[in-house]
Amino acid sequence: MDPRSAEPNAAAVLDTYRLDAGLNVFAIGLSDSSVTVLSQQTRALNLAWALTETGIVNIDSTTRIAIIGAGFAGLTVAAGLISKEANVEVTLLEQRDSVLPLQHGNDTRWLHPHIYEWPRDGSSAHSAGLPVLNWTAARASDVVVQVKTAWEDLEKDAGYAKVRLFCNTAPVKVDVQEQSGRTALAAEWIGQQRKTWKPSVPEGNRPQRGLREEFDVIILAVGFGVETDGAMSYWRNETLAQPALRRRRRTYVVSGAGDGGWIDLFRIRISDFRQDRILGELFGRQPALLSALQGVQQTAIEGVSVISELRRVWSEHPDEGERVIADMDERLRHDTDAILHLRSNGDFESLFNRRVSFQNQLLGWVLYASGGFSIWHGEMDHLIQEEHVSDNAVVIRHGPRPDLGIKRVLGPALQARLEKGKSTSERFGSTSPQSTKNYWLPGYFGTTLRPANEETKKYWRREYLPPSTEIVSATLCGAIAGALSLEHPERERLRITLHRVVQIGDSLVFQQCCDYNGSQVSNERMTAGRTFPLTLATIGHAYLTSKIVRSRPGADTKDLQSDMLVAHLTKDAREMSGEVTSVLALPLLGIAEGSNTNPVVAVLYIDSDVRDFFGDTDRIRRIAQMCVGSLDAVSAELQRTRAVSNTAFPVSAPPLHSSETPSPKPSLEVLDSEPIPQVQLRRLNLDQTTFLETESP
C-alpha cells in the first residue's frame, strides 16, 4: 500500500523511516528533497504517529528511545511521543552545545513556514499550525525562542515520560550486537547532561561523562548537516543584505544554484529583500499574472522545467510581466554586482529544476530578466582572478552532505549490516520519500493513549488556534452574552461559543474558537482550540443542513440527552449537562469558494438551562444580526489593515457537501423558513501576518 494514500497504513509509513527491515532504527528526512523546518517537523510527527499506531510505543510497557539530534526534528518527535502520554524513556543526544543549534542566534535568516508553497492557497499562513512545538514566521533566532519555550511548556504534560538531554555529545555511536539470540541496539556517547526542560542549564555539577546504554528504538534526527567545501554555514550571521559602508561598488560570486545560493544572490542584489514580502511586493498588484503562475507552480512540483512555462506566461501577460521586471529593476542595489558560478556546464535552463523551490526559480527568472546577475561556468579560481573578487565576497552554497552525518554515528556492525547487499543510494535511508502530508487526524496529539474522562475531554483534541481568531470570536460571544444577560436569569447557566470550520491536514473539522462566555461558566475555561467532527450533534446538524437548529419547543432534558447519545456526542466531546433544556446552533454562511463547497464558515452554539429560551424567533434574529454586524466589520478592517490576514486553507481537503442530510432528532427543530445570516468572509482564519497578501479575505 502506498504510504501516501488517503488512508495510510502506519506500518507502511514506518517503513519509509526504517534503515533496516529487521531493526527499529529510523531516520528522519535523509533522502528527501523538501528541506524546511516545517517539513522536517511534519515528518517527525508522522514518525511519532506511526510508532504509536503500530504499538511499538504504548502504555503497557516502557519503550526506551534514543534520539540522535536535538534540532527541530529531534525535539518534535520527542514532543509528539510525550503528548500521547506513552510509557517512554527518551534520551536526546545533541552533538553541539544547545538544542536547535544551527538557527540559534541567527538574525539574518527569515523563517516562514509556508513560503515555499507560494502561490498556492494557504502559503501566506503566518503559523506552522502544528499541534506541538508550533511557531510563527520570524527571524531564525526568534523561531528558536518560540520552539524552546514550547518545549519548556511540555514539562507539565510529561508525567508518563522520562526524558533526558545530553549536549556536546561527540562522538555518538549507534550499533547492534547479538545477545542470547536477540539483536540489541545500543548507543555510546560522551556528553554533558542538561536539565531537560531548561536545555542550557547543566544537570547538577556533573562534568562530561561516557555512557553506553541499550535502547528499543533509535531515531536518527541528525539533520542535513552544514555546508561542505569549508564554506561558512548558511545559518551563521553575515552582512550580505546590508548596504556597503564604503562607496565603491563590490562584485560578489555566489557558487551553487540551490535554494541557499539563490537566497544569498537575492540578498546581494535586491534592496530591502525579505523572503516573505518580496512576492507580494512584485506580484500583489498583478492578479492575472499571479493566477497563471499558480499553474506553473504545479508544473514545477511535477518536475518539469519551468522556463518554457514562464516564457509562455510572460508572452500571454506582456504588460503585467513587464511591470514586474520594471519593479525588480527599480529594486536593484547600486553598490553590488553578482556572478552566479556553476560547477557544471549546463545551459541556462538547468538553473531551474526540481531541487529549487518554485518561488526561487521565479525570482531568479525575474532578476535575470532585469539584468541583476551574470552566469559563469568553469573554474572558480579563474573567475575570482579575472574579476578581482576578494575572498570575503565569495559565497559558497554547494549544500550539505546528510549521508556524512549518518556515517559518523553508525557503529561498524550496524554500518556493515546496512551496506550488505544494498546500493549506495539505499544504504543510508529508505528509497521511499517521507511525505510532508499530515498522516495524523485532527486532535491526534491532543488526545492521549490513556482512557479519557469528562475532565480530560475539557482540554483534549486541541489544535493550533490563531490568537486573532480567538480574540475576535471571544469578543463576538462576549457581546452576545452581554445582550442576552438582560433577558436570561443570572443564576441559570448560559453558555455561548463559536465553532469555525477549519482545514487541518486533509480533514475539515470544527474548532472551538474561544472559551465559553455567558453566566455560570467559571468551570468552562481553557476549552478553546478543541476540534470535533463536522457531524457532531447540534452544530453538525446546522452545518449539514445550512439551517438554524434549535431545541424543539417543549423538549426537556431527557429528550436532549437521548438525542445526544444517538449522535455519539460523548465519543468526541463531553456529556451534555443534565440541566440543559434549550440549545441553538446558528450557522454563518460565508462567500462560497465554489459550487462544491459548503458555504458555512462557522456555527454559533448556545445552550441554556432555561426551557424554551430560543422559542422566541425574534431573539434568534437579534443574535444573527449581531454576528453579521460584527464579522462584516472585521471583513472591512481586513481590507484596510496589513497586520492581520484571513488566510486561505490549502485546497487538498475534500468538501463535505451540505446534501449529506443528518438523521432527524426528535428534540431538535430545523428552522427552514428562517433566513440564514451571511457574512462577508470566505473563512474564519484570522492571524497576524508579515506577509504582503496575494489572497482574498
C-alpha positions as CSV (number, residue, x, y, z in Angstrom):
1,M,0.0,0.0,0.0
2,D,1.3,3.5,-0.9
3,P,2.0,5.1,2.5
4,R,1.0,8.5,1.0
5,S,-2.5,7.3,0.1
6,A,-5.7,8.8,1.6
7,E,-5.8,6.2,4.4
8,P,-2.2,5.4,5.2
9,N,-1.1,2.2,6.8
10,A,1.0,3.0,9.9
11,A,3.4,0.1,9.3
12,A,3.9,1.2,5.6
13,V,4.6,4.7,6.7
14,L,7.1,3.5,9.4
15,D,9.0,1.5,6.7
16,T,9.8,4.8,4.9
17,Y,11.8,5.8,8.0
18,R,13.4,2.4,8.8
19,L,17.0,1.9,7.9
20,D,16.9,-1.9,8.0
21,A,13.9,-4.2,7.9
22,G,14.9,-6.1,11.0
23,L,15.7,-3.2,13.2
24,N,13.9,-0.4,15.0
25,V,16.4,2.2,13.7
26,F,14.7,5.1,12.0
27,A,15.9,8.2,10.2
28,I,14.0,11.4,9.5
29,G,14.2,13.0,6.1
30,L,17.5,11.8,4.8
31,S,16.5,11.0,1.2
32,D,14.0,13.8,0.7
33,S,14.3,17.0,-1.4
34,S,11.9,19.2,0.6
35,V,14.1,20.5,3.4
36,T,12.4,23.1,5.5
37,V,11.8,23.4,9.2
38,L,8.1,22.7,8.8
39,S,8.7,19.7,6.5
40,Q,11.1,18.1,9.0
41,Q,8.7,18.7,11.9
42,T,5.9,17.1,9.9
43,R,8.0,14.1,9.1
44,A,8.9,13.9,12.8
45,L,5.2,13.9,13.9
46,N,4.4,11.3,11.2
47,L,7.0,9.1,12.7
48,A,5.6,9.6,16.2
49,W,2.2,8.8,14.9
50,A,3.4,5.6,13.1
51,L,5.3,4.4,16.2
52,T,2.2,4.9,18.3
53,E,-0.3,3.4,15.8
54,T,1.9,0.3,15.3
55,G,2.1,-0.3,19.0
56,I,5.9,0.0,19.2
57,V,5.2,2.8,21.7
58,N,2.3,2.1,24.1
59,I,1.2,2.4,27.7
60,D,1.6,-1.3,28.7
61,S,5.3,-1.5,28.6
62,T,8.2,1.0,28.7
63,T,9.9,1.8,25.4
64,R,13.5,3.1,25.6
65,I,14.2,5.5,22.8
66,A,17.4,7.3,21.8
67,I,17.0,10.3,19.5
68,I,20.3,11.4,17.9
69,G,20.0,15.1,17.3
70,A,18.0,17.8,19.2
71,G,17.2,20.1,16.3
72,F,13.7,20.8,15.1
73,A,13.1,17.2,14.0
74,G,14.5,15.5,17.1
75,L,12.7,17.8,19.6
76,T,9.4,17.4,17.6
77,V,9.3,13.6,17.5
78,A,10.1,13.6,21.3
79,A,7.3,16.1,21.9
80,G,4.8,14.1,19.8
81,L,5.5,10.9,21.9
82,I,5.4,12.9,25.2
83,S,2.0,14.4,24.2
84,K,0.5,10.9,23.8
85,E,1.4,10.1,27.4
86,A,3.0,6.8,26.3
87,N,5.3,4.9,28.6
88,V,8.6,6.1,27.1
89,E,12.1,6.8,28.3
90,V,13.6,9.3,25.8
91,T,17.3,10.2,25.7
92,L,18.1,13.1,23.4
93,L,21.7,13.3,22.3
94,E,22.9,16.6,20.7
95,Q,26.5,17.0,19.5
96,R,26.5,20.8,19.9
97,D,26.2,23.0,23.0
98,S,22.5,23.7,22.6
99,V,19.3,22.4,21.2
100,L,18.3,23.9,17.8
101,P,22.0,24.8,17.4
102,L,22.1,25.8,13.7
103,Q,19.4,28.5,13.9
104,H,20.3,29.6,17.5
105,G,21.2,33.3,17.5
106,N,20.8,33.7,13.7
107,D,19.3,37.1,13.0
108,T,20.0,37.3,9.2
109,R,17.7,34.5,8.0
110,W,14.0,34.7,8.0
111,L,11.9,31.6,8.5
112,H,8.3,31.4,7.2
113,P,6.5,28.0,7.5
114,H,4.7,28.0,4.1
115,I,6.8,30.4,2.0
116,Y,8.0,27.6,-0.4
117,E,4.3,26.7,-1.2
118,W,3.7,30.1,-2.8
119,P,1.5,30.9,-4.7
120,R,-0.8,28.1,-3.6
121,D,-3.7,28.8,-1.2
122,G,-2.6,28.9,2.4
123,S,1.0,29.8,1.5
124,S,0.8,33.1,3.4
125,A,-0.3,31.5,6.6
126,H,1.8,33.0,9.4
127,S,1.8,30.0,11.7
128,A,3.2,26.5,11.1
129,G,-0.1,25.2,12.6
130,L,1.5,22.3,14.4
131,P,-0.2,20.6,17.4
132,V,3.2,20.6,19.3
133,L,6.2,22.9,19.1
134,N,4.3,25.3,16.9
135,W,5.9,28.6,15.7
136,T,5.2,31.6,13.6
137,A,7.1,33.4,10.9
138,A,10.1,35.4,12.3
139,R,13.9,35.6,12.3
140,A,15.5,32.2,12.8
141,S,16.7,33.2,16.3
142,D,13.1,34.2,17.3
143,V,11.7,30.9,15.9
144,V,14.3,29.1,18.1
145,V,13.0,31.0,21.2
146,Q,9.4,30.1,20.3
147,V,10.1,26.4,19.9
148,K,12.3,26.3,23.1
149,T,9.5,28.0,25.0
150,A,7.0,25.4,23.7
151,W,9.4,22.6,24.7
152,E,9.8,24.0,28.2
153,D,5.9,24.2,28.5
154,L,5.8,20.4,27.8
155,E,7.1,19.7,31.3
156,K,3.7,19.8,32.9
157,D,2.4,17.1,30.4
158,A,5.4,14.8,30.7
159,G,4.2,12.8,33.7
160,Y,4.4,9.5,31.9
161,A,7.6,10.1,30.1
162,K,11.2,10.1,31.5
163,V,13.2,12.5,29.3
164,R,17.0,13.1,29.4
165,L,19.0,15.5,27.4
166,F,22.8,15.4,26.7
167,C,24.7,18.1,24.8
168,N,28.2,18.3,23.5
169,T,27.9,14.6,22.7
170,A,30.8,13.9,20.3
171,P,31.2,11.3,19.2
172,V,27.9,9.4,19.3
173,K,28.0,5.8,18.1
174,V,24.9,3.7,17.4
175,D,25.5,-0.1,16.9
176,V,23.9,-3.5,17.0
177,Q,25.0,-6.6,19.0
178,E,23.8,-10.2,19.0
179,Q,23.0,-11.2,22.6
180,S,21.5,-14.6,23.5
181,G,19.7,-14.9,20.2
182,R,18.4,-11.4,20.0
183,T,19.7,-8.3,18.3
184,A,20.3,-5.5,20.8
185,L,20.5,-1.8,19.9
186,A,22.9,0.4,21.8
187,A,24.2,3.9,21.8
188,E,27.5,5.1,23.2
189,W,28.4,8.7,23.9
190,I,30.4,11.2,25.9
191,G,28.4,14.3,26.8
192,Q,27.1,16.7,29.4
193,Q,23.7,16.0,30.8
194,R,21.4,19.1,30.8
195,K,18.2,20.0,32.6
196,T,15.6,18.5,30.1
197,W,13.2,21.5,30.1
198,K,16.0,24.1,30.5
199,P,18.5,22.9,27.9
200,S,21.2,25.5,28.6
201,V,21.5,24.6,32.3
202,P,23.7,21.6,33.3
203,E,22.1,18.9,35.4
204,G,23.9,19.3,38.7
205,N,27.7,19.8,38.7
206,R,28.4,16.7,36.6
207,P,31.3,17.0,34.1
208,Q,31.1,15.3,30.7
209,R,31.0,11.5,31.1
210,G,30.9,8.4,28.9
211,L,27.9,6.2,28.7
212,R,26.7,3.1,26.8
213,E,23.1,2.0,27.0
214,E,20.7,-0.3,25.2
215,F,17.5,1.0,23.6
216,D,14.4,-0.4,22.0
217,V,14.2,2.3,19.3
218,I,16.8,4.6,17.9
219,I,15.8,7.6,15.8
220,L,18.4,9.4,13.7
221,A,17.4,13.1,13.6
222,V,20.9,14.3,12.6
223,G,19.5,16.8,10.0
224,F,21.2,17.7,6.8
225,G,24.5,18.9,8.3
226,V,26.4,22.1,7.4
227,E,28.0,23.1,4.1
228,T,31.0,21.2,2.7
229,D,33.9,22.8,0.9
230,G,34.8,24.8,4.0
231,A,32.0,27.3,3.4
232,M,30.5,29.4,6.2
233,S,27.2,27.8,7.3
234,Y,24.1,29.3,5.8
235,W,22.9,29.8,9.4
236,R,25.8,32.0,10.5
237,N,25.2,35.7,10.7
238,E,26.7,37.9,7.9
239,T,26.1,41.2,6.3
240,L,25.3,40.4,2.6
241,A,22.0,42.3,2.7
242,Q,23.3,45.4,4.3
243,P,24.4,48.5,2.2
244,A,28.2,48.9,1.8
245,L,29.9,51.3,4.2
246,R,32.4,52.3,1.5
247,R,31.5,54.0,-1.7
248,R,33.0,51.6,-4.2
249,R,30.8,49.0,-5.9
250,R,31.6,45.4,-5.0
251,T,31.4,42.2,-7.0
252,Y,30.2,39.1,-5.3
253,V,30.5,35.5,-6.5
254,V,27.8,33.0,-5.4
255,S,28.7,29.4,-6.2
256,G,25.8,27.0,-6.2
257,A,22.3,27.3,-7.5
258,G,20.2,25.5,-4.9
259,D,17.8,27.4,-2.7
260,G,20.5,28.7,-0.4
261,G,22.6,30.0,-3.3
262,W,19.5,31.8,-4.8
263,I,18.5,33.4,-1.5
264,D,22.0,34.8,-1.0
265,L,22.1,36.1,-4.6
266,F,18.8,37.9,-3.9
267,R,20.1,39.4,-0.7
268,I,23.2,40.7,-2.5
269,R,21.3,42.2,-5.5
270,I,17.8,43.2,-4.3
271,S,17.4,46.2,-2.0
272,D,15.2,45.7,1.1
273,F,14.9,42.0,0.3
274,R,12.8,39.9,2.7
275,Q,11.8,36.5,1.6
276,D,8.2,36.8,3.0
277,R,7.5,40.2,1.4
278,I,9.1,40.3,-2.0
279,L,6.4,38.1,-3.6
280,G,3.6,40.4,-2.5
281,E,5.6,43.5,-3.5
282,L,6.2,42.2,-7.0
283,F,3.1,40.3,-7.8
284,G,0.4,41.5,-5.4
285,R,-0.9,44.0,-8.0
286,Q,-0.8,41.6,-10.9
287,P,-3.8,39.3,-10.4
288,A,-4.0,37.8,-13.9
289,L,-0.2,37.0,-13.8
290,L,-0.5,35.6,-10.3
291,S,-3.3,33.3,-11.3
292,A,-1.3,32.0,-14.3
293,L,1.7,31.4,-12.1
294,Q,-0.3,29.0,-9.9
295,G,-0.5,26.6,-12.8
296,V,3.2,27.0,-13.5
297,Q,3.9,26.1,-9.8
298,Q,2.1,22.8,-10.3
299,T,4.4,22.1,-13.3
300,A,7.4,22.7,-11.1
301,I,6.1,20.3,-8.5
302,E,5.8,17.6,-11.2
303,G,9.5,18.0,-12.0
304,V,9.2,19.8,-15.4
305,S,11.5,22.7,-16.2
306,V,9.6,25.9,-15.7
307,I,11.5,28.1,-18.2
308,S,9.3,27.4,-21.1
309,E,6.2,27.8,-19.0
310,L,7.4,31.2,-17.6
311,R,8.1,32.4,-21.1
312,R,4.6,31.3,-22.2
313,V,3.1,33.2,-19.2
314,W,5.1,36.3,-19.9
315,S,4.0,36.2,-23.6
316,E,0.3,35.9,-22.6
317,H,0.5,38.7,-20.0
318,P,3.1,41.0,-21.5
319,D,2.0,44.2,-19.7
320,E,1.9,42.7,-16.2
321,G,5.1,40.8,-16.9
322,E,7.0,43.9,-17.9
323,R,5.7,45.8,-14.9
324,V,7.1,43.0,-12.6
325,I,10.5,43.2,-14.4
326,A,10.5,47.0,-14.2
327,D,9.7,46.8,-10.4
328,M,12.6,44.4,-10.0
329,D,14.8,46.8,-11.9
330,E,14.0,49.6,-9.5
331,R,14.9,47.4,-6.6
332,L,18.4,46.5,-7.8
333,R,21.2,47.6,-5.5
334,H,23.7,50.1,-6.8
335,D,26.6,49.0,-4.5
336,T,26.8,45.4,-5.7
337,D,27.3,43.2,-8.8
338,A,26.9,39.4,-8.7
339,I,28.1,36.5,-10.7
340,L,26.4,33.1,-10.2
341,H,29.1,30.4,-10.5
342,L,28.1,27.0,-11.7
343,R,30.4,24.0,-11.4
344,S,28.7,22.1,-14.3
345,N,28.4,23.2,-17.9
346,G,24.6,23.0,-18.1
347,D,22.6,25.6,-20.1
348,F,20.6,28.4,-18.7
349,E,17.5,26.2,-18.3
350,S,19.5,23.8,-16.0
351,L,19.3,26.5,-13.3
352,F,15.6,25.9,-13.0
353,N,15.0,22.4,-11.7
354,R,13.0,20.4,-9.2
355,R,15.7,20.8,-6.5
356,V,14.9,24.5,-6.3
357,S,11.6,25.9,-4.9
358,F,9.3,27.4,-7.4
359,Q,9.4,30.8,-5.6
360,N,13.2,31.0,-6.0
361,Q,13.1,29.8,-9.6
362,L,10.6,32.6,-10.4
363,L,12.5,35.3,-8.6
364,G,15.7,34.1,-10.3
365,W,14.0,34.4,-13.7
366,V,12.8,37.9,-13.0
367,L,16.1,39.0,-11.6
368,Y,18.0,37.7,-14.6
369,A,15.5,39.4,-17.0
370,S,16.2,42.7,-15.2
371,G,20.0,42.2,-15.6
372,G,20.6,41.5,-12.0
373,F,23.4,38.9,-12.3
374,S,25.6,37.1,-14.8
375,I,26.5,33.4,-15.0
376,W,29.9,31.8,-15.1
377,H,30.7,28.2,-16.0
378,G,34.1,26.8,-15.2
379,E,36.9,27.1,-12.6
380,M,36.1,29.5,-9.8
381,D,39.8,30.4,-9.2
382,H,40.0,31.7,-12.8
383,L,36.8,33.7,-12.2
384,I,38.0,35.2,-8.9
385,Q,41.3,36.3,-10.5
386,E,39.7,37.7,-13.6
387,E,37.0,39.7,-11.8
388,H,39.3,40.7,-8.9
389,V,36.9,39.3,-6.4
390,S,38.1,39.5,-2.8
391,D,37.9,36.3,-0.6
392,N,35.2,37.7,1.7
393,A,33.0,38.4,-1.4
394,V,32.8,34.7,-2.3
395,V,29.7,32.8,-1.1
396,I,29.8,29.0,-1.5
397,R,26.5,27.2,-1.3
398,H,27.2,23.7,-2.5
399,G,24.9,22.2,0.1
400,P,25.4,19.8,3.0
401,R,26.0,16.1,2.8
402,P,23.4,14.4,5.0
403,D,25.0,10.9,4.4
404,L,28.1,12.1,6.2
405,G,26.1,12.8,9.4
406,I,24.7,9.3,9.3
407,K,28.0,7.6,8.7
408,R,29.5,9.5,11.6
409,V,27.1,8.0,14.1
410,L,26.8,4.4,12.8
411,G,28.9,1.8,14.5
412,P,30.9,-0.7,12.4
413,A,28.4,-3.7,12.9
414,L,25.4,-1.6,12.0
415,Q,27.1,0.1,9.1
416,A,28.2,-3.3,7.7
417,R,24.7,-4.7,8.1
418,L,23.2,-1.7,6.2
419,E,25.8,-1.9,3.4
420,K,25.4,-5.6,2.8
421,G,23.6,-6.2,-0.4
422,K,22.5,-2.6,-0.9
423,S,23.3,0.0,-3.5
424,T,24.9,3.3,-2.4
425,S,21.6,5.1,-2.6
426,E,19.9,2.7,-0.3
427,R,22.5,2.5,2.5
428,F,21.6,5.5,4.5
429,G,17.8,5.9,4.4
430,S,14.8,4.5,2.7
431,T,14.5,4.9,-1.0
432,S,10.8,5.8,-0.5
433,P,10.3,9.5,0.2
434,Q,8.8,10.5,3.6
435,S,5.7,12.5,3.0
436,T,5.2,16.0,4.3
437,K,1.5,15.4,4.4
438,N,-0.1,15.1,7.9
439,Y,-0.9,11.4,8.5
440,W,-2.4,12.1,11.9
441,L,-6.0,13.2,12.2
442,P,-7.0,16.5,13.8
443,G,-6.7,16.3,17.5
444,Y,-4.5,13.2,17.5
445,F,-1.7,14.8,19.5
446,G,-4.3,16.5,21.7
447,T,-5.6,13.1,22.9
448,T,-3.5,10.6,24.9
449,L,-3.3,6.8,24.9
450,R,-4.9,6.9,28.4
451,P,-8.7,6.4,28.8
452,A,-10.5,9.7,28.6
453,N,-12.9,11.1,31.2
454,E,-15.1,14.1,31.4
455,E,-12.3,16.3,32.9
456,T,-9.7,15.4,30.2
457,K,-12.3,16.0,27.5
458,K,-12.4,19.6,28.5
459,Y,-8.9,20.1,27.1
460,W,-8.4,17.3,24.5
461,R,-8.2,17.2,20.7
462,R,-6.7,20.7,20.6
463,E,-5.0,22.1,17.5
464,Y,-3.4,25.5,16.8
465,L,-5.9,28.3,17.1
466,P,-4.8,31.7,15.7
467,P,-4.8,34.2,18.5
468,S,-6.6,36.8,16.3
469,T,-9.4,34.3,15.5
470,E,-9.7,33.6,19.2
471,I,-9.9,37.3,20.2
472,V,-12.5,38.2,17.5
473,S,-14.6,35.1,18.5
474,A,-14.4,35.9,22.2
475,T,-15.4,39.5,21.5
476,L,-18.4,38.4,19.5
477,C,-19.5,35.8,22.0
478,G,-19.0,38.2,24.9
479,A,-21.1,40.8,23.3
480,I,-23.9,38.3,22.7
481,A,-23.6,37.1,26.3
482,G,-23.9,40.7,27.5
483,A,-27.0,41.3,25.4
484,L,-28.7,38.1,26.5
485,S,-27.9,38.7,30.1
486,L,-30.7,41.3,30.1
487,E,-33.2,38.6,29.3
488,H,-31.6,35.5,30.9
489,P,-31.8,34.7,34.6
490,E,-28.4,35.3,36.1
491,R,-28.4,32.2,38.3
492,E,-29.2,29.9,35.4
493,R,-26.4,28.6,33.2
494,L,-25.9,30.2,29.7
495,R,-23.0,29.1,27.5
496,I,-22.0,30.7,24.2
497,T,-19.1,29.8,21.9
498,L,-18.2,29.8,18.2
499,H,-17.0,26.8,16.2
500,R,-15.2,27.6,12.9
501,V,-14.9,25.2,10.0
502,V,-11.1,24.6,9.6
503,Q,-8.9,22.5,7.5
504,I,-6.2,20.6,9.3
505,G,-4.1,18.4,7.1
506,D,-6.6,16.9,4.6
507,S,-9.5,17.0,7.0
508,L,-12.3,19.5,7.6
509,V,-13.4,19.8,11.2
510,F,-15.0,22.1,13.7
511,Q,-12.7,24.0,16.1
512,Q,-13.9,25.8,19.2
513,C,-12.8,29.4,18.7
514,C,-13.0,30.7,22.2
515,D,-13.8,29.7,25.8
516,Y,-17.5,29.6,26.7
517,N,-19.0,33.0,27.5
518,G,-22.2,33.6,29.5
519,S,-23.3,33.0,33.0
520,Q,-22.3,30.2,35.4
521,V,-19.4,29.2,33.2
522,S,-16.4,29.6,35.5
523,N,-15.6,25.9,35.2
524,E,-15.6,26.1,31.4
525,R,-12.3,27.8,30.9
526,M,-9.4,26.5,28.7
527,T,-11.7,24.8,26.2
528,A,-10.7,26.9,23.1
529,G,-8.9,25.1,20.4
530,R,-10.7,21.7,20.7
531,T,-11.6,20.0,17.4
532,F,-14.7,18.0,16.6
533,P,-16.1,16.2,13.6
534,L,-18.4,18.2,11.3
535,T,-21.2,15.8,12.0
536,L,-21.1,16.4,15.8
537,A,-24.5,16.7,17.4
538,T,-26.4,20.0,17.1
539,I,-23.6,22.1,15.5
540,G,-23.1,19.3,12.9
541,H,-26.9,19.3,12.2
542,A,-26.7,23.0,11.5
543,Y,-23.6,22.6,9.3
544,L,-25.0,19.8,7.2
545,T,-28.4,21.5,6.6
546,S,-27.0,25.0,6.4
547,K,-30.0,25.9,8.6
548,I,-30.6,27.3,12.0
549,V,-31.3,24.5,14.5
550,R,-32.8,24.8,17.9
551,S,-34.3,22.6,20.6
552,R,-37.9,21.9,19.8
553,P,-40.4,23.9,22.0
554,G,-41.4,21.7,24.9
555,A,-38.4,19.5,24.7
556,D,-36.9,18.5,28.1
557,T,-33.6,17.5,29.4
558,K,-34.2,13.8,28.8
559,D,-35.1,14.3,25.2
560,L,-31.9,16.3,24.5
561,Q,-29.8,13.8,26.4
562,S,-31.2,10.9,24.5
563,D,-30.6,12.5,21.1
564,M,-27.0,13.5,22.1
565,L,-26.3,9.8,22.9
566,V,-27.7,8.8,19.5
567,A,-25.5,11.4,17.9
568,H,-22.4,9.9,19.7
569,L,-21.7,13.2,21.4
570,T,-19.8,11.6,24.3
571,K,-17.4,9.9,21.8
572,D,-16.0,13.2,20.7
573,A,-17.0,15.7,23.4
574,R,-18.2,15.8,27.0
575,E,-21.6,14.6,28.1
576,M,-24.2,17.3,28.0
577,S,-25.2,18.8,31.3
578,G,-28.3,17.3,32.8
579,E,-29.7,20.8,33.4
580,V,-29.6,21.9,29.7
581,T,-33.1,22.3,28.3
582,S,-32.5,24.7,25.3
583,V,-29.9,24.7,22.6
584,L,-29.3,26.8,19.5
585,A,-26.9,26.3,16.6
586,L,-26.7,29.2,14.2
587,P,-24.7,28.7,11.0
588,L,-22.9,31.6,9.4
589,L,-22.7,31.5,5.7
590,G,-19.7,33.0,4.0
591,I,-18.7,33.8,0.5
592,A,-18.8,30.4,-1.3
593,E,-15.4,29.3,-2.7
594,G,-17.1,27.2,-5.4
595,S,-20.2,25.1,-6.2
596,N,-18.8,22.0,-4.4
597,T,-18.2,23.6,-1.1
598,N,-20.4,24.0,1.9
599,P,-20.8,27.8,2.5
600,V,-20.9,27.5,6.3
601,V,-17.7,29.1,7.7
602,A,-18.7,28.9,11.4
603,V,-21.5,27.8,13.7
604,L,-22.5,29.8,16.8
605,Y,-23.6,27.5,19.6
606,I,-25.6,28.5,22.7
607,D,-27.2,26.3,25.4
608,S,-29.2,27.3,28.4
609,D,-30.8,25.8,31.5
610,V,-33.9,27.9,30.8
611,R,-36.7,25.9,29.0
612,D,-37.6,27.2,25.5
613,F,-35.2,30.1,25.8
614,F,-34.9,30.0,22.0
615,G,-38.6,29.7,21.3
616,D,-38.7,33.4,20.5
617,T,-37.5,33.7,16.9
618,D,-37.0,37.5,17.3
619,R,-34.3,36.7,19.9
620,I,-32.7,34.4,17.3
621,R,-32.8,37.1,14.7
622,R,-31.1,39.6,17.0
623,I,-28.3,37.2,17.7
624,A,-27.9,36.6,14.0
625,Q,-27.8,40.4,13.3
626,M,-25.0,40.8,16.0
627,C,-23.0,38.0,14.2
628,V,-23.3,39.6,10.8
629,G,-22.6,43.2,12.0
630,S,-19.5,42.1,14.0
631,L,-17.9,39.9,11.3
632,D,-18.7,42.2,8.5
633,A,-16.9,44.9,10.5
634,V,-13.9,42.6,10.7
635,S,-14.1,42.0,7.0
636,A,-14.0,45.7,6.3
637,E,-11.0,46.1,8.6
638,L,-9.1,43.3,6.8
639,Q,-9.3,45.4,3.6
640,R,-7.5,48.2,5.4
641,T,-5.0,46.7,7.8
642,R,-2.0,44.6,6.8
643,A,-1.3,43.3,10.4
644,V,-4.0,40.6,10.2
645,S,-4.9,38.3,7.4
646,N,-7.8,35.9,6.7
647,T,-5.6,33.1,5.3
648,A,-6.9,30.6,2.8
649,F,-6.8,26.9,3.6
650,P,-4.9,24.6,1.2
651,V,-7.2,23.1,-1.4
652,S,-6.5,19.5,-0.7
653,A,-9.3,18.8,1.8
654,P,-12.4,17.1,0.2
655,P,-15.5,19.3,0.8
656,L,-18.3,17.8,2.9
657,H,-21.4,18.6,0.9
658,S,-24.5,20.0,2.6
659,S,-26.5,17.4,0.7
660,E,-25.4,14.9,3.3
661,T,-28.6,15.3,5.4
662,P,-28.3,14.3,9.1
663,S,-30.8,12.0,10.6
664,P,-33.8,13.6,12.3
665,K,-33.6,14.1,16.0
666,P,-36.9,14.4,18.0
667,S,-35.6,17.1,20.4
668,L,-34.3,19.4,17.6
669,E,-36.1,21.6,15.1
670,V,-34.7,22.9,11.8
671,L,-36.0,26.4,11.1
672,D,-36.5,26.1,7.3
673,S,-38.2,29.4,6.9
674,E,-35.7,31.5,9.0
675,P,-33.1,33.4,7.0
676,I,-29.6,32.3,7.5
677,P,-27.1,35.0,8.4
678,Q,-24.5,35.7,5.7
679,V,-21.1,37.3,6.4
680,Q,-18.5,38.8,4.0
681,L,-15.8,36.3,4.8
682,R,-14.6,33.3,2.9
683,R,-13.4,31.6,6.0
684,L,-12.6,32.4,9.7
685,N,-8.9,32.0,9.8
686,L,-7.7,35.4,11.2
687,D,-4.0,35.5,12.1
688,Q,-1.2,38.0,12.5
689,T,0.9,38.3,9.3
690,T,4.0,40.0,8.0
691,F,3.3,38.6,4.5
692,L,2.1,41.0,1.9
693,E,-1.2,39.4,0.9
694,T,-2.0,37.9,-2.5
695,E,-5.1,36.1,-1.3
696,S,-8.7,37.3,-0.9
697,P,-10.1,37.6,2.6
